[in-house]
Amino acid sequence: MLETFNSLMMGFAVAFEPKVFMYAVAGCIIGTLVGMMPGLGPLAGISLLLPATFGLNPIIAIVLLSGVYYGAMYGGSTTSILMRIPGEAASVMTCVDGYAMTQNGRAGPALAIAAIGSFFAGTVGVIGLMLMAPTLASFALRFGPPEYTALLLMGLFVLAYMSGGSMLKTLAMAFFGLLLGMIGIDVMTGYTRFSFGLVELGDGVGIVPVAVGLFGISEILMTAGQAEPPKVQKPKLRELIPSREEFRLSVGPIIRGSLLGFAIGIIPGSAHVISSFVSYGVERRLSKHPERFGKGAIEGVAGPESANNSAATGAFVPMLALGIPTGPVTAVMIAAIMVHGILPGPMLIEQQPELFWGFVASMYVGNMVLLILNLPMVGLFVNLLRIPYAYLYPCILAFCILGCYSVSNSVTDVWIMLGMGAIGYGLRKFGFDLAPVALGLVLGPMLELSLRQSLAMSGGTYAIFLERPIAVTMFGLALLLLALALKPVLFKSRDWRADVGLDDKTDGAPPGK
């Protein structure tokens, strides 16, 4: 323990070098701005900055790119809370209650809790990275295709169990997302499926145009269809500070979200998107008043925001300790390190201690910088609401189009966004929850690939899932969750949804609509 402390102090000495500190702050600022722009998530931001790091010191390069990464994870919450437009995929769940709080005049507390939760979760993640990297990374190596299949299937059943509305509607929307995920080139056979002759759909349907369309464009259409536009809110300074009750309600979700997100983030192949969905479901299930979710529950902001930021930090565990990327972002960062002649893996800590511990210490510094930068700017962000909707929404629409186009320079993505906006508008009119569509789209390709890889390993027999202890455990949990979700239907008992007045006519409908 003393050796770890001494190594960390050496890391802080590196992190507080003026040049390293300057780049850490720059990365956080750039990441926050990138996260606020629809379409420009952490992957796009890191990819655009990667060429600029080639002439830099390796420590500075990794500090700059990591600052962009977790800065973007926070920045995506701002547009989600204020405008119901997810800046990047992990902020989808923040739209639900974050925007509802904005409609209730509590945008300031929502942004403040998001900043505090992100800071705490990032700190927890860094401590976990520092103390638990070898053990957790070795456990993550035990995950093969059968385990991933069980994990992802359990994620879908968690969605059904945690849903606050109709389970049938929830599963229908998740199934629609799974179908969208099947569009594109089959990675195992090379055949193109459901592309209708469009070459641009060969890579599949992106999460960015779908999320921006479903949540952003549909919100513009819903508001435009009202007889009277929403009143322009004029927040006062005292309204920007969360109340004592909001702080109390946020403590548990922040702690649970931080631990849950870190655990999910270290598993190679998992996504921080999944952690935010699971955290939201857990908080809804644990709440004594689940009827408040979707209508402005502070727990629905604190939990997912903490989970996705903690997962972002957890993703660095297998990247640094084993050289295994957990997703596209960490794959790009591994490439950035290797460009400088450094090979991530078990020998990194011994061969490059200044790089490893300087990086860990810079994440402490980065989290503090994000908190200092973003809390004073809450008032500035909230004042965006004072812009009349007649001027604000055309600007948002243009921003969405530019953001979606910039992801892959494809007009097809813009059409997908507009089409999903129209579909989302229709689904919201009929009371469907849109969040499961985004989760199905994320999980679909991963679930299909892991299932087919498992069957290829076993020669086509499903017995392989019964021969792997971790997979059997996860399948058992999935079946248990499904049984609990079906219990009210099978035994005709009253469900908590009926007790709180939620039925098929109202569930999933946006507040005030």
C-alpha positions as CSV (number, residue, x, y, z in Angstrom):
1,M,0.0,0.0,0.0
2,L,2.9,2.4,0.8
3,E,4.4,1.6,-2.6
4,T,1.2,2.4,-4.3
5,F,0.9,5.7,-2.4
6,N,4.5,6.7,-3.3
7,S,3.8,5.8,-6.9
8,L,0.7,8.0,-6.9
9,M,2.6,10.9,-5.5
10,M,5.1,10.5,-8.3
11,G,2.1,10.5,-10.7
12,F,0.8,13.8,-9.2
13,A,4.3,15.3,-9.6
14,V,4.0,14.5,-13.3
15,A,0.3,15.6,-13.6
16,F,1.1,19.0,-12.1
17,E,3.9,19.8,-14.4
18,P,2.7,23.0,-16.1
19,K,2.6,21.6,-19.6
20,V,0.9,18.4,-18.6
21,F,-1.7,20.3,-16.5
22,M,-2.4,22.7,-19.3
23,Y,-3.1,19.9,-21.7
24,A,-5.3,18.1,-19.1
25,V,-7.4,21.3,-18.8
26,A,-7.6,21.7,-22.6
27,G,-8.7,18.1,-23.0
28,C,-11.5,18.6,-20.4
29,I,-12.8,21.8,-22.1
30,I,-12.6,20.3,-25.6
31,G,-14.3,17.1,-24.4
32,T,-17.1,19.1,-22.7
33,L,-17.8,21.1,-25.9
34,V,-17.6,17.9,-28.0
35,G,-20.0,16.1,-25.7
36,M,-22.6,18.9,-26.0
37,M,-22.7,18.7,-29.8
38,P,-25.1,16.1,-31.1
39,G,-23.2,13.5,-33.1
40,L,-19.7,14.5,-31.9
41,G,-19.3,12.1,-29.1
42,P,-16.0,11.0,-27.5
43,L,-15.0,8.8,-30.4
44,A,-15.3,11.6,-32.9
45,G,-13.5,14.1,-30.7
46,I,-10.6,11.7,-30.0
47,S,-10.3,10.7,-33.6
48,L,-10.1,14.3,-34.8
49,L,-7.5,15.1,-32.2
50,L,-5.4,12.0,-32.7
51,P,-3.1,13.5,-35.5
52,A,-2.4,16.5,-33.3
53,T,-0.8,14.2,-30.6
54,F,1.8,12.6,-32.9
55,G,4.5,15.2,-32.0
56,L,3.7,15.3,-28.3
57,N,5.3,13.6,-25.4
58,P,3.5,10.2,-24.8
59,I,2.3,11.3,-21.3
60,I,0.8,14.5,-22.7
61,A,-0.8,12.7,-25.6
62,I,-2.6,10.2,-23.3
63,V,-3.6,12.9,-20.8
64,L,-5.1,15.1,-23.6
65,L,-7.1,12.3,-25.2
66,S,-8.4,10.9,-21.8
67,G,-9.5,14.5,-20.9
68,V,-11.5,14.6,-24.1
69,Y,-13.0,11.2,-23.3
70,Y,-14.4,11.8,-19.8
71,G,-15.1,15.5,-20.6
72,A,-17.4,14.4,-23.4
73,M,-19.0,11.9,-21.1
74,Y,-20.1,14.8,-18.9
75,G,-20.8,17.3,-21.7
76,G,-23.5,15.0,-23.2
77,S,-25.7,15.5,-20.2
78,T,-26.1,19.3,-20.8
79,T,-28.1,19.1,-24.0
80,S,-29.9,16.0,-22.7
81,I,-31.2,17.9,-19.7
82,L,-31.9,21.3,-21.4
83,M,-33.2,20.2,-24.8
84,R,-33.8,16.4,-24.7
85,I,-31.1,15.9,-27.3
86,P,-28.4,13.4,-26.2
87,G,-25.0,14.8,-27.0
88,E,-23.7,11.2,-27.2
89,A,-25.2,7.7,-26.8
90,A,-24.5,7.3,-23.0
91,S,-26.7,10.4,-22.3
92,V,-29.9,8.8,-23.7
93,M,-31.3,7.9,-20.3
94,T,-30.5,11.4,-18.9
95,C,-33.0,12.8,-21.4
96,V,-35.9,11.1,-19.6
97,D,-35.9,12.7,-16.2
98,G,-33.4,15.4,-16.9
99,Y,-35.6,17.1,-19.5
100,A,-38.7,16.5,-17.3
101,M,-36.9,18.5,-14.5
102,T,-36.2,21.3,-17.0
103,Q,-39.9,21.4,-17.8
104,N,-40.6,21.6,-14.0
105,G,-38.2,24.6,-13.7
106,R,-35.4,22.5,-12.0
107,A,-32.9,22.5,-14.8
108,G,-30.2,24.0,-12.6
109,P,-30.3,21.3,-9.9
110,A,-30.3,18.6,-12.6
111,L,-27.1,20.1,-14.1
112,A,-25.5,20.5,-10.7
113,I,-26.3,17.0,-9.6
114,A,-25.0,15.7,-13.0
115,A,-21.7,17.5,-12.4
116,I,-21.4,16.3,-8.8
117,G,-22.3,12.7,-9.7
118,S,-19.8,12.8,-12.6
119,F,-17.0,14.0,-10.2
120,F,-17.7,11.4,-7.6
121,A,-18.1,8.6,-10.1
122,G,-14.9,9.6,-11.8
123,T,-13.0,9.6,-8.5
124,V,-14.4,6.2,-7.6
125,G,-13.4,4.9,-11.0
126,V,-9.8,6.2,-10.6
127,I,-9.4,4.7,-7.2
128,G,-10.7,1.4,-8.6
129,L,-8.3,1.7,-11.5
130,M,-5.4,2.3,-9.1
131,L,-6.1,-0.4,-6.6
132,M,-8.1,-3.2,-8.4
133,A,-6.8,-3.2,-12.0
134,P,-4.9,-6.5,-12.0
135,T,-7.7,-8.5,-10.3
136,L,-10.6,-7.1,-12.2
137,A,-8.8,-7.3,-15.5
138,S,-8.0,-11.0,-15.0
139,F,-11.7,-11.7,-14.2
140,A,-12.7,-9.9,-17.4
141,L,-10.5,-12.2,-19.4
142,R,-12.7,-15.1,-18.5
143,F,-15.5,-13.6,-20.6
144,G,-15.8,-15.4,-24.0
145,P,-18.7,-15.3,-26.5
146,P,-21.0,-17.5,-24.4
147,E,-20.6,-15.2,-21.4
148,Y,-21.2,-12.1,-23.6
149,T,-24.4,-13.7,-25.0
150,A,-25.7,-14.4,-21.5
151,L,-24.7,-10.9,-20.3
152,L,-26.5,-9.1,-23.2
153,L,-29.6,-11.3,-23.0
154,M,-29.8,-10.6,-19.3
155,G,-29.5,-6.9,-20.2
156,L,-32.7,-7.2,-22.2
157,F,-34.5,-9.0,-19.4
158,V,-33.3,-6.4,-16.9
159,L,-34.9,-3.8,-19.2
160,A,-38.3,-5.7,-19.1
161,Y,-38.1,-6.1,-15.3
162,M,-37.1,-2.5,-14.6
163,S,-39.6,-0.9,-17.0
164,G,-42.1,1.3,-15.3
165,G,-44.7,1.0,-18.0
166,S,-46.2,-1.8,-20.0
167,M,-43.8,-4.7,-20.3
168,L,-45.3,-5.6,-23.7
169,K,-44.6,-2.1,-25.1
170,T,-41.1,-2.1,-23.6
171,L,-40.2,-5.4,-25.3
172,A,-41.8,-4.3,-28.5
173,M,-39.6,-1.2,-28.6
174,A,-36.5,-3.2,-27.7
175,F,-37.4,-5.7,-30.5
176,F,-37.7,-2.8,-32.9
177,G,-34.2,-1.6,-31.9
178,L,-32.8,-5.2,-32.4
179,L,-34.3,-5.2,-35.9
180,L,-32.6,-1.8,-36.7
181,G,-29.3,-3.4,-35.4
182,M,-29.5,-6.1,-38.0
183,I,-29.2,-3.7,-40.9
184,G,-25.8,-3.7,-42.7
185,I,-23.1,-6.2,-43.6
186,D,-23.2,-9.5,-41.7
187,V,-19.8,-9.6,-40.1
188,M,-19.5,-13.4,-40.3
189,T,-20.7,-14.0,-43.9
190,G,-20.1,-10.7,-45.6
191,Y,-23.6,-10.4,-47.0
192,T,-25.5,-7.2,-46.8
193,R,-28.9,-7.3,-45.1
194,F,-31.9,-4.9,-45.3
195,S,-29.9,-2.1,-46.9
196,F,-32.3,-1.6,-49.8
197,G,-29.4,-1.1,-52.1
198,L,-27.9,1.8,-50.1
199,V,-24.2,1.5,-49.8
200,E,-24.2,3.9,-46.9
201,L,-26.2,1.4,-44.8
202,G,-23.4,-1.2,-45.2
203,D,-22.0,-0.2,-41.8
204,G,-25.5,-0.4,-40.3
205,V,-27.7,2.3,-38.6
206,G,-25.7,4.5,-36.3
207,I,-26.8,5.2,-32.7
208,V,-26.3,8.9,-33.1
209,P,-28.9,9.7,-35.9
210,V,-31.4,7.3,-34.2
211,A,-30.9,8.8,-30.7
212,V,-31.0,12.4,-32.0
213,G,-34.1,11.7,-34.1
214,L,-36.0,9.8,-31.5
215,F,-35.3,12.2,-28.6
216,G,-34.5,15.5,-30.2
217,I,-36.5,15.9,-33.4
218,S,-39.6,14.2,-31.9
219,E,-39.5,16.7,-29.0
220,I,-39.4,19.6,-31.5
221,L,-42.4,18.1,-33.3
222,M,-44.3,17.5,-30.0
223,T,-43.7,21.1,-28.9
224,A,-44.6,22.5,-32.3
225,G,-47.9,20.6,-32.3
226,Q,-49.1,22.3,-29.0
227,A,-51.8,24.9,-29.2
228,E,-49.6,27.2,-27.0
229,P,-45.8,27.0,-26.9
230,P,-44.2,26.3,-23.6
231,K,-43.6,29.4,-21.4
232,V,-40.0,30.7,-21.5
233,Q,-38.5,30.0,-18.1
234,K,-36.5,32.6,-16.3
235,P,-34.4,30.9,-13.7
236,K,-33.3,32.7,-10.6
237,L,-29.9,32.2,-8.9
238,R,-31.3,30.5,-5.8
239,E,-33.1,28.0,-8.1
240,L,-29.8,26.7,-9.5
241,I,-28.8,25.1,-6.2
242,P,-30.3,21.7,-5.5
243,S,-32.5,21.5,-2.4
244,R,-31.6,19.5,0.7
245,E,-34.2,16.8,-0.3
246,E,-32.7,16.6,-3.8
247,F,-29.2,16.1,-2.4
248,R,-30.6,13.4,0.0
249,L,-32.3,11.5,-2.9
250,S,-29.2,11.7,-5.0
251,V,-26.6,10.2,-2.6
252,G,-27.7,6.6,-3.0
253,P,-28.0,6.7,-6.8
254,I,-24.6,8.3,-7.2
255,I,-22.9,5.7,-5.1
256,R,-24.8,2.8,-6.7
257,G,-24.3,4.2,-10.2
258,S,-20.5,4.7,-9.6
259,L,-20.0,1.1,-8.4
260,L,-22.3,-0.4,-11.1
261,G,-20.7,1.6,-13.9
262,F,-17.2,0.7,-13.0
263,A,-18.0,-3.0,-12.8
264,I,-19.6,-2.9,-16.3
265,G,-16.9,-0.7,-17.8
266,I,-14.1,-3.1,-17.1
267,I,-15.7,-5.9,-19.1
268,P,-14.1,-6.0,-22.6
269,G,-16.8,-5.4,-25.3
270,S,-19.3,-3.8,-23.0
271,A,-20.5,-0.2,-23.4
272,H,-21.0,2.6,-21.0
273,V,-24.4,3.0,-22.7
274,I,-25.5,-0.2,-21.0
275,S,-24.4,0.9,-17.6
276,S,-26.6,4.0,-17.8
277,F,-29.7,1.9,-18.8
278,V,-29.1,-0.6,-16.0
279,S,-28.5,2.2,-13.4
280,Y,-31.8,3.9,-14.4
281,G,-33.7,0.6,-14.1
282,V,-32.1,-0.2,-10.7
283,E,-33.1,3.2,-9.3
284,R,-36.6,3.0,-10.6
285,R,-37.0,-0.5,-9.0
286,L,-35.5,0.6,-5.7
287,S,-37.5,3.8,-5.4
288,K,-40.4,4.0,-3.0
289,H,-42.2,6.2,-5.5
290,P,-41.4,4.8,-9.0
291,E,-44.3,6.8,-10.4
292,R,-42.0,9.9,-10.3
293,F,-39.6,8.5,-12.8
294,G,-40.2,10.0,-16.2
295,K,-41.7,13.1,-14.6
296,G,-38.6,14.7,-13.1
297,A,-37.1,12.3,-10.6
298,I,-33.6,13.5,-9.5
299,E,-32.5,9.9,-9.1
300,G,-33.1,9.3,-12.8
301,V,-30.3,11.9,-13.5
302,A,-27.9,11.1,-10.7
303,G,-27.7,7.3,-11.3
304,P,-27.2,7.1,-15.0
305,E,-24.8,10.1,-15.1
306,S,-22.7,8.5,-12.4
307,A,-22.8,5.1,-14.1
308,N,-21.7,6.3,-17.5
309,N,-18.8,8.4,-16.1
310,S,-17.6,5.6,-13.9
311,A,-17.8,3.1,-16.8
312,A,-15.7,5.5,-18.8
313,T,-12.9,5.2,-16.2
314,G,-13.4,1.5,-15.7
315,A,-12.7,1.0,-19.5
316,F,-9.1,2.0,-18.9
317,V,-8.4,-1.0,-16.6
318,P,-8.1,-3.7,-19.3
319,M,-6.7,-1.1,-21.7
320,L,-3.7,-0.3,-19.5
321,A,-3.3,-3.5,-17.6
322,L,-3.8,-6.0,-20.5
323,G,-3.7,-3.9,-23.7
324,I,-7.3,-5.0,-24.5
325,P,-9.6,-2.3,-25.8
326,T,-13.2,-2.3,-24.3
327,G,-14.6,-0.4,-27.3
328,P,-13.8,1.9,-30.2
329,V,-12.6,4.8,-28.0
330,T,-10.1,2.8,-26.0
331,A,-9.0,1.1,-29.3
332,V,-8.1,4.6,-30.7
333,M,-6.3,5.5,-27.5
334,I,-4.2,2.3,-27.7
335,A,-3.3,3.2,-31.2
336,A,-2.2,6.7,-30.0
337,I,0.0,5.1,-27.3
338,M,1.5,2.6,-29.8
339,V,2.4,5.4,-32.2
340,H,4.8,6.6,-29.6
341,G,6.5,3.2,-29.4
342,I,4.8,2.1,-26.1
343,L,2.9,-1.2,-25.9
344,P,0.0,-1.3,-23.4
345,G,-0.1,-4.5,-21.3
346,P,1.0,-6.1,-18.1
347,M,4.6,-4.7,-18.4
348,L,3.4,-1.1,-18.8
349,I,3.5,-0.3,-15.1
350,E,7.0,-1.7,-14.7
351,Q,8.5,-0.3,-17.9
352,Q,6.7,3.1,-18.0
353,P,5.7,3.9,-14.4
354,E,5.7,7.7,-15.0
355,L,3.2,7.2,-17.9
356,F,0.9,4.9,-15.9
357,W,0.8,6.8,-12.6
358,G,0.9,10.2,-14.4
359,F,-2.1,9.2,-16.3
360,V,-3.9,8.0,-13.1
361,A,-3.1,11.2,-11.3
362,S,-4.2,13.3,-14.3
363,M,-7.6,11.7,-14.1
364,Y,-8.0,13.0,-10.5
365,V,-7.0,16.4,-11.7
366,G,-9.3,16.2,-14.7
367,N,-12.3,15.3,-12.6
368,M,-11.6,18.3,-10.3
369,V,-11.2,20.6,-13.4
370,L,-14.5,19.4,-14.8
371,L,-16.3,20.1,-11.5
372,I,-14.7,23.6,-11.2
373,L,-15.5,24.4,-14.8
374,N,-19.0,23.1,-15.0
375,L,-20.7,24.1,-11.7
376,P,-20.1,27.9,-12.2
377,M,-21.4,27.5,-15.8
378,V,-24.7,25.9,-14.7
379,G,-26.3,29.4,-14.7
380,L,-25.0,30.1,-18.2
381,F,-26.4,26.8,-19.5
382,V,-29.8,27.3,-17.9
383,N,-30.1,30.7,-19.5
384,L,-30.3,29.0,-22.8
385,L,-33.9,28.3,-21.8
386,R,-34.7,32.0,-22.0
387,I,-34.3,32.0,-25.7
388,P,-37.8,32.0,-27.3
389,Y,-38.6,28.6,-28.8
390,A,-39.4,30.2,-32.2
391,Y,-35.7,31.1,-32.4
392,L,-34.2,28.2,-30.4
393,Y,-35.8,25.2,-32.2
394,P,-34.7,26.1,-35.7
395,C,-31.2,26.5,-34.4
396,I,-31.4,23.1,-32.6
397,L,-32.7,21.5,-35.8
398,A,-29.8,22.9,-37.9
399,F,-27.4,21.9,-35.2
400,C,-28.8,18.3,-35.2
401,I,-28.5,18.1,-39.0
402,L,-24.9,19.3,-39.0
403,G,-23.9,17.1,-36.0
404,C,-25.4,13.9,-37.6
405,Y,-23.8,14.7,-41.0
406,S,-20.4,15.3,-39.4
407,V,-20.2,11.8,-37.9
408,S,-19.6,10.1,-41.3
409,N,-20.2,12.9,-43.8
410,S,-23.3,11.0,-45.0
411,V,-26.6,12.6,-46.0
412,T,-28.1,9.2,-45.3
413,D,-27.5,9.7,-41.6
414,V,-29.5,13.0,-41.8
415,W,-32.4,11.2,-43.5
416,I,-32.3,8.5,-40.8
417,M,-32.4,11.1,-38.1
418,L,-35.4,12.9,-39.7
419,G,-37.2,9.5,-40.3
420,M,-36.6,8.5,-36.7
421,G,-37.9,11.8,-35.5
422,A,-41.2,11.2,-37.3
423,I,-41.4,7.6,-36.0
424,G,-40.5,8.8,-32.5
425,Y,-43.2,11.5,-32.7
426,G,-45.8,8.8,-33.7
427,L,-44.7,6.4,-31.0
428,R,-44.8,9.1,-28.3
429,K,-48.3,10.0,-29.4
430,F,-49.4,6.4,-28.7
431,G,-47.6,6.3,-25.3
432,F,-44.5,4.2,-26.2
433,D,-41.3,4.6,-24.3
434,L,-38.4,5.4,-26.8
435,A,-35.4,4.5,-24.6
436,P,-35.6,0.7,-25.3
437,V,-35.2,1.3,-29.0
438,A,-31.8,2.9,-28.4
439,L,-30.8,0.0,-26.1
440,G,-31.9,-2.6,-28.6
441,L,-29.9,-0.9,-31.3
442,V,-26.8,-1.0,-29.2
443,L,-27.2,-4.6,-27.9
444,G,-28.5,-6.1,-31.2
445,P,-25.2,-6.4,-33.2
446,M,-23.3,-7.4,-30.1
447,L,-25.8,-10.1,-29.1
448,E,-26.0,-11.5,-32.6
449,L,-22.2,-11.7,-33.0
450,S,-21.6,-13.3,-29.6
451,L,-24.4,-15.9,-30.1
452,R,-23.1,-16.9,-33.6
453,Q,-19.5,-17.0,-32.3
454,S,-20.6,-19.3,-29.4
455,L,-22.4,-21.6,-31.8
456,A,-19.3,-21.7,-34.1
457,M,-17.2,-22.7,-31.1
458,S,-19.5,-25.5,-30.2
459,G,-20.2,-26.8,-33.7
460,G,-23.8,-25.6,-33.6
461,T,-24.9,-27.1,-30.3
462,Y,-26.5,-24.9,-27.6
463,A,-25.0,-27.0,-24.8
464,I,-22.0,-24.7,-24.7
465,F,-24.1,-22.3,-22.6
466,L,-24.6,-24.9,-20.0
467,E,-21.0,-25.8,-19.8
468,R,-19.8,-22.3,-18.8
469,P,-20.4,-21.5,-15.1
470,I,-20.6,-17.7,-15.6
471,A,-23.0,-18.0,-18.6
472,V,-25.2,-20.4,-16.6
473,T,-25.4,-18.0,-13.7
474,M,-26.3,-15.1,-16.0
475,F,-29.0,-17.1,-17.8
476,G,-30.4,-18.1,-14.4
477,L,-30.6,-14.5,-13.3
478,A,-32.2,-13.6,-16.7
479,L,-34.9,-16.3,-16.2
480,L,-35.5,-15.1,-12.7
481,L,-36.0,-11.5,-13.8
482,L,-38.4,-12.7,-16.6
483,A,-40.4,-14.7,-14.1
484,L,-40.6,-11.7,-11.7
485,A,-41.7,-9.4,-14.6
486,L,-44.4,-11.9,-15.7
487,K,-45.7,-12.6,-12.1
488,P,-48.4,-10.0,-12.1
489,V,-49.7,-11.3,-15.4
490,L,-49.6,-15.0,-14.6
491,F,-51.1,-14.7,-11.1
492,K,-53.4,-11.8,-12.0
493,S,-52.1,-9.9,-9.0
494,R,-52.0,-6.2,-8.7
495,D,-48.7,-4.7,-10.0
496,W,-47.1,-1.6,-8.5
497,R,-47.8,0.2,-11.8
498,A,-51.5,-0.1,-11.2
499,D,-51.1,1.2,-7.6
500,V,-49.5,4.4,-8.8
501,G,-51.9,5.0,-11.6
502,L,-49.8,4.0,-14.6
503,D,-51.6,2.1,-17.4
504,D,-51.3,1.6,-21.1
505,K,-53.0,4.9,-21.8
506,T,-50.5,7.0,-20.0
507,D,-47.2,5.1,-19.5
508,G,-44.3,6.4,-21.6
509,A,-46.1,9.6,-22.4
510,P,-44.0,12.7,-21.9
511,P,-44.9,15.0,-19.0
512,G,-47.4,17.6,-19.9
513,K,-48.1,16.2,-23.3
